[in-house]
Amino acid sequence: MKVKTIDKVTKDYIEITTNNGEKLKLNKIKANEAIYHNIERKNGKWYFNFSEETRYKKYVDEDGHELILEQNNKLVYDPVKEYGKGNHTYSDIIGDLIVFEKMVQYIILMTIIRH
């Protein structure tokens, strides 16, 4: 998803206009739910950035659109940090179960590969 303008930013949500003119309202999610977007590599090692001052902020809507912002509300278009569209919505229990199932499958697969 490409953003034309950021129209409004609050502590709970963001309103944007996409390049195709669509108006969207995305809700801010908790930092512990956006861990993937706050992974950094320094000196060849991977770290989680939990700093309130420097970590990225993640916003999503019920259709699965994602938006990542830096602390100064600058858009993040790093493909490692930003998907553009999620696989499930945050208000959808079925979507949460699908993600949980995929995580379990991944854990089982990694266990099999290591043994």
Rosetta constraint file for C-alpha pairs under 8 A:
AtomPair CA 1 CA 18 HARMONIC 7.15 0.50
AtomPair CA 1 CA 65 HARMONIC 7.37 0.50
AtomPair CA 1 CA 66 HARMONIC 7.85 0.50
AtomPair CA 1 CA 84 HARMONIC 5.01 0.50
AtomPair CA 1 CA 85 HARMONIC 7.14 0.50
AtomPair CA 2 CA 18 HARMONIC 5.80 0.50
AtomPair CA 2 CA 19 HARMONIC 5.81 0.50
AtomPair CA 3 CA 16 HARMONIC 6.88 0.50
AtomPair CA 3 CA 17 HARMONIC 6.07 0.50
AtomPair CA 3 CA 18 HARMONIC 4.29 0.50
AtomPair CA 3 CA 19 HARMONIC 5.51 0.50
AtomPair CA 4 CA 16 HARMONIC 7.60 0.50
AtomPair CA 4 CA 17 HARMONIC 5.58 0.50
AtomPair CA 4 CA 18 HARMONIC 4.95 0.50
AtomPair CA 4 CA 19 HARMONIC 4.68 0.50
AtomPair CA 4 CA 21 HARMONIC 7.81 0.50
AtomPair CA 5 CA 16 HARMONIC 5.74 0.50
AtomPair CA 5 CA 17 HARMONIC 5.23 0.50
AtomPair CA 5 CA 18 HARMONIC 6.91 0.50
AtomPair CA 6 CA 14 HARMONIC 7.55 0.50
AtomPair CA 6 CA 15 HARMONIC 6.31 0.50
AtomPair CA 6 CA 16 HARMONIC 4.50 0.50
AtomPair CA 6 CA 17 HARMONIC 6.52 0.50
AtomPair CA 7 CA 14 HARMONIC 7.59 0.50
AtomPair CA 7 CA 15 HARMONIC 5.34 0.50
AtomPair CA 7 CA 16 HARMONIC 5.09 0.50
AtomPair CA 7 CA 17 HARMONIC 6.98 0.50
AtomPair CA 8 CA 14 HARMONIC 5.55 0.50
AtomPair CA 8 CA 15 HARMONIC 4.96 0.50
AtomPair CA 8 CA 16 HARMONIC 6.96 0.50
AtomPair CA 9 CA 13 HARMONIC 6.24 0.50
AtomPair CA 9 CA 14 HARMONIC 4.48 0.50
AtomPair CA 9 CA 15 HARMONIC 6.53 0.50
AtomPair CA 10 CA 14 HARMONIC 6.14 0.50
AtomPair CA 11 CA 28 HARMONIC 7.54 0.50
AtomPair CA 12 CA 27 HARMONIC 6.04 0.50
AtomPair CA 12 CA 28 HARMONIC 5.27 0.50
AtomPair CA 13 CA 25 HARMONIC 6.88 0.50
AtomPair CA 13 CA 26 HARMONIC 5.58 0.50
AtomPair CA 13 CA 27 HARMONIC 4.21 0.50
AtomPair CA 13 CA 28 HARMONIC 5.08 0.50
AtomPair CA 13 CA 59 HARMONIC 7.03 0.50
AtomPair CA 14 CA 25 HARMONIC 5.73 0.50
AtomPair CA 14 CA 26 HARMONIC 5.36 0.50
AtomPair CA 14 CA 27 HARMONIC 6.44 0.50
AtomPair CA 14 CA 28 HARMONIC 7.38 0.50
AtomPair CA 14 CA 59 HARMONIC 7.25 0.50
AtomPair CA 15 CA 23 HARMONIC 7.22 0.50
AtomPair CA 15 CA 24 HARMONIC 5.68 0.50
AtomPair CA 15 CA 25 HARMONIC 4.43 0.50
AtomPair CA 15 CA 26 HARMONIC 6.40 0.50
AtomPair CA 16 CA 23 HARMONIC 5.79 0.50
AtomPair CA 16 CA 24 HARMONIC 5.36 0.50
AtomPair CA 16 CA 25 HARMONIC 6.51 0.50
AtomPair CA 17 CA 21 HARMONIC 5.70 0.50
AtomPair CA 17 CA 22 HARMONIC 5.50 0.50
AtomPair CA 17 CA 23 HARMONIC 4.56 0.50
AtomPair CA 17 CA 24 HARMONIC 6.31 0.50
AtomPair CA 18 CA 22 HARMONIC 5.24 0.50
AtomPair CA 18 CA 23 HARMONIC 6.55 0.50
AtomPair CA 18 CA 24 HARMONIC 7.66 0.50
AtomPair CA 24 CA 61 HARMONIC 7.82 0.50
AtomPair CA 25 CA 61 HARMONIC 6.62 0.50
AtomPair CA 26 CA 59 HARMONIC 5.26 0.50
AtomPair CA 26 CA 60 HARMONIC 4.70 0.50
AtomPair CA 26 CA 61 HARMONIC 4.51 0.50
AtomPair CA 26 CA 65 HARMONIC 7.80 0.50
AtomPair CA 26 CA 66 HARMONIC 7.72 0.50
AtomPair CA 26 CA 67 HARMONIC 7.85 0.50
AtomPair CA 27 CA 59 HARMONIC 5.05 0.50
AtomPair CA 27 CA 60 HARMONIC 5.32 0.50
AtomPair CA 27 CA 61 HARMONIC 6.07 0.50
AtomPair CA 28 CA 57 HARMONIC 7.23 0.50
AtomPair CA 28 CA 58 HARMONIC 5.84 0.50
AtomPair CA 28 CA 59 HARMONIC 4.27 0.50
AtomPair CA 28 CA 60 HARMONIC 6.58 0.50
AtomPair CA 29 CA 33 HARMONIC 6.58 0.50
AtomPair CA 29 CA 34 HARMONIC 7.24 0.50
AtomPair CA 29 CA 57 HARMONIC 7.77 0.50
AtomPair CA 29 CA 58 HARMONIC 5.97 0.50
AtomPair CA 29 CA 59 HARMONIC 5.92 0.50
AtomPair CA 29 CA 60 HARMONIC 7.28 0.50
AtomPair CA 30 CA 34 HARMONIC 6.78 0.50
AtomPair CA 30 CA 58 HARMONIC 7.96 0.50
AtomPair CA 31 CA 35 HARMONIC 6.57 0.50
AtomPair CA 31 CA 50 HARMONIC 7.69 0.50
AtomPair CA 31 CA 57 HARMONIC 7.21 0.50
AtomPair CA 31 CA 58 HARMONIC 7.75 0.50
AtomPair CA 34 CA 38 HARMONIC 6.85 0.50
AtomPair CA 34 CA 57 HARMONIC 7.74 0.50
AtomPair CA 34 CA 58 HARMONIC 6.38 0.50
AtomPair CA 35 CA 39 HARMONIC 6.80 0.50
AtomPair CA 35 CA 48 HARMONIC 7.19 0.50
AtomPair CA 36 CA 81 HARMONIC 7.23 0.50
AtomPair CA 37 CA 56 HARMONIC 6.77 0.50
AtomPair CA 37 CA 58 HARMONIC 7.78 0.50
AtomPair CA 37 CA 68 HARMONIC 7.86 0.50
AtomPair CA 37 CA 80 HARMONIC 7.90 0.50
AtomPair CA 37 CA 81 HARMONIC 4.83 0.50
AtomPair CA 37 CA 82 HARMONIC 7.07 0.50
AtomPair CA 38 CA 48 HARMONIC 5.80 0.50
AtomPair CA 38 CA 49 HARMONIC 5.22 0.50
AtomPair CA 38 CA 50 HARMONIC 7.29 0.50
AtomPair CA 38 CA 55 HARMONIC 5.99 0.50
AtomPair CA 38 CA 56 HARMONIC 6.14 0.50
AtomPair CA 38 CA 81 HARMONIC 7.54 0.50
AtomPair CA 39 CA 46 HARMONIC 6.77 0.50
AtomPair CA 39 CA 47 HARMONIC 5.64 0.50
AtomPair CA 39 CA 48 HARMONIC 4.61 0.50
AtomPair CA 39 CA 49 HARMONIC 6.04 0.50
AtomPair CA 40 CA 46 HARMONIC 5.65 0.50
AtomPair CA 40 CA 47 HARMONIC 5.17 0.50
AtomPair CA 40 CA 48 HARMONIC 6.22 0.50
AtomPair CA 40 CA 49 HARMONIC 6.77 0.50
AtomPair CA 41 CA 45 HARMONIC 5.41 0.50
AtomPair CA 41 CA 46 HARMONIC 4.41 0.50
AtomPair CA 41 CA 47 HARMONIC 6.10 0.50
AtomPair CA 42 CA 46 HARMONIC 6.45 0.50
AtomPair CA 42 CA 47 HARMONIC 7.45 0.50
AtomPair CA 49 CA 54 HARMONIC 7.46 0.50
AtomPair CA 49 CA 55 HARMONIC 5.74 0.50
AtomPair CA 50 CA 54 HARMONIC 7.87 0.50
AtomPair CA 50 CA 55 HARMONIC 6.07 0.50
AtomPair CA 51 CA 55 HARMONIC 5.61 0.50
AtomPair CA 53 CA 71 HARMONIC 6.82 0.50
AtomPair CA 54 CA 70 HARMONIC 7.50 0.50
AtomPair CA 54 CA 71 HARMONIC 6.15 0.50
AtomPair CA 55 CA 70 HARMONIC 7.03 0.50
AtomPair CA 55 CA 71 HARMONIC 6.84 0.50
AtomPair CA 56 CA 68 HARMONIC 6.51 0.50
AtomPair CA 56 CA 69 HARMONIC 5.64 0.50
AtomPair CA 56 CA 70 HARMONIC 4.82 0.50
AtomPair CA 56 CA 71 HARMONIC 6.21 0.50
AtomPair CA 57 CA 68 HARMONIC 5.63 0.50
AtomPair CA 57 CA 69 HARMONIC 5.14 0.50
AtomPair CA 57 CA 70 HARMONIC 6.31 0.50
AtomPair CA 57 CA 71 HARMONIC 7.00 0.50
AtomPair CA 58 CA 66 HARMONIC 7.03 0.50
AtomPair CA 58 CA 67 HARMONIC 5.82 0.50
AtomPair CA 58 CA 68 HARMONIC 4.65 0.50
AtomPair CA 58 CA 69 HARMONIC 6.52 0.50
AtomPair CA 59 CA 66 HARMONIC 5.70 0.50
AtomPair CA 59 CA 67 HARMONIC 5.13 0.50
AtomPair CA 59 CA 68 HARMONIC 6.39 0.50
AtomPair CA 60 CA 64 HARMONIC 6.21 0.50
AtomPair CA 60 CA 65 HARMONIC 5.45 0.50
AtomPair CA 60 CA 66 HARMONIC 4.57 0.50
AtomPair CA 60 CA 67 HARMONIC 6.42 0.50
AtomPair CA 60 CA 89 HARMONIC 7.84 0.50
AtomPair CA 60 CA 90 HARMONIC 7.62 0.50
AtomPair CA 61 CA 65 HARMONIC 5.55 0.50
AtomPair CA 61 CA 66 HARMONIC 7.02 0.50
AtomPair CA 61 CA 89 HARMONIC 6.94 0.50
AtomPair CA 61 CA 90 HARMONIC 7.48 0.50
AtomPair CA 62 CA 89 HARMONIC 4.93 0.50
AtomPair CA 62 CA 90 HARMONIC 6.30 0.50
AtomPair CA 62 CA 91 HARMONIC 6.34 0.50
AtomPair CA 62 CA 92 HARMONIC 7.90 0.50
AtomPair CA 63 CA 88 HARMONIC 7.56 0.50
AtomPair CA 63 CA 89 HARMONIC 5.91 0.50
AtomPair CA 64 CA 85 HARMONIC 5.43 0.50
AtomPair CA 64 CA 86 HARMONIC 4.59 0.50
AtomPair CA 64 CA 87 HARMONIC 6.38 0.50
AtomPair CA 64 CA 88 HARMONIC 5.57 0.50
AtomPair CA 64 CA 89 HARMONIC 4.86 0.50
AtomPair CA 64 CA 90 HARMONIC 7.65 0.50
AtomPair CA 65 CA 84 HARMONIC 6.07 0.50
AtomPair CA 65 CA 85 HARMONIC 4.39 0.50
AtomPair CA 65 CA 86 HARMONIC 5.92 0.50
AtomPair CA 66 CA 82 HARMONIC 7.53 0.50
AtomPair CA 66 CA 83 HARMONIC 6.99 0.50
AtomPair CA 66 CA 84 HARMONIC 5.24 0.50
AtomPair CA 66 CA 85 HARMONIC 5.40 0.50
AtomPair CA 66 CA 86 HARMONIC 6.33 0.50
AtomPair CA 67 CA 75 HARMONIC 7.61 0.50
AtomPair CA 67 CA 76 HARMONIC 7.79 0.50
AtomPair CA 67 CA 82 HARMONIC 7.18 0.50
AtomPair CA 67 CA 84 HARMONIC 6.68 0.50
AtomPair CA 68 CA 75 HARMONIC 6.18 0.50
AtomPair CA 68 CA 76 HARMONIC 5.45 0.50
AtomPair CA 68 CA 77 HARMONIC 7.85 0.50
AtomPair CA 68 CA 81 HARMONIC 7.67 0.50
AtomPair CA 68 CA 82 HARMONIC 6.43 0.50
AtomPair CA 69 CA 73 HARMONIC 5.12 0.50
AtomPair CA 69 CA 74 HARMONIC 5.40 0.50
AtomPair CA 69 CA 75 HARMONIC 4.70 0.50
AtomPair CA 69 CA 76 HARMONIC 5.48 0.50
AtomPair CA 70 CA 74 HARMONIC 5.25 0.50
AtomPair CA 70 CA 75 HARMONIC 6.47 0.50
AtomPair CA 70 CA 76 HARMONIC 6.61 0.50
AtomPair CA 76 CA 81 HARMONIC 7.43 0.50
AtomPair CA 76 CA 82 HARMONIC 6.98 0.50
AtomPair CA 77 CA 81 HARMONIC 7.47 0.50
AtomPair CA 77 CA 82 HARMONIC 6.21 0.50
AtomPair CA 78 CA 82 HARMONIC 5.87 0.50
AtomPair CA 79 CA 83 HARMONIC 6.43 0.50
AtomPair CA 87 CA 95 HARMONIC 7.59 0.50
AtomPair CA 87 CA 99 HARMONIC 8.00 0.50
AtomPair CA 88 CA 92 HARMONIC 7.12 0.50
AtomPair CA 88 CA 95 HARMONIC 4.76 0.50
AtomPair CA 88 CA 96 HARMONIC 6.90 0.50
AtomPair CA 88 CA 99 HARMONIC 7.68 0.50
AtomPair CA 89 CA 95 HARMONIC 6.25 0.50
AtomPair CA 89 CA 96 HARMONIC 7.75 0.50
AtomPair CA 90 CA 95 HARMONIC 7.75 0.50
AtomPair CA 90 CA 96 HARMONIC 7.48 0.50
AtomPair CA 92 CA 96 HARMONIC 6.48 0.50
AtomPair CA 93 CA 97 HARMONIC 6.27 0.50
AtomPair CA 94 CA 98 HARMONIC 6.26 0.50
AtomPair CA 95 CA 99 HARMONIC 6.34 0.50
AtomPair CA 96 CA 100 HARMONIC 6.16 0.50
AtomPair CA 97 CA 101 HARMONIC 6.04 0.50
AtomPair CA 98 CA 102 HARMONIC 6.25 0.50
AtomPair CA 99 CA 103 HARMONIC 6.22 0.50
AtomPair CA 100 CA 104 HARMONIC 6.28 0.50
AtomPair CA 101 CA 105 HARMONIC 6.20 0.50
AtomPair CA 102 CA 106 HARMONIC 6.11 0.50
AtomPair CA 103 CA 107 HARMONIC 6.22 0.50
AtomPair CA 104 CA 108 HARMONIC 6.19 0.50
AtomPair CA 105 CA 109 HARMONIC 6.09 0.50
AtomPair CA 106 CA 110 HARMONIC 6.10 0.50
AtomPair CA 107 CA 111 HARMONIC 6.12 0.50
AtomPair CA 108 CA 112 HARMONIC 6.24 0.50
AtomPair CA 109 CA 113 HARMONIC 6.18 0.50
AtomPair CA 110 CA 114 HARMONIC 6.17 0.50
AtomPair CA 111 CA 115 HARMONIC 6.44 0.50
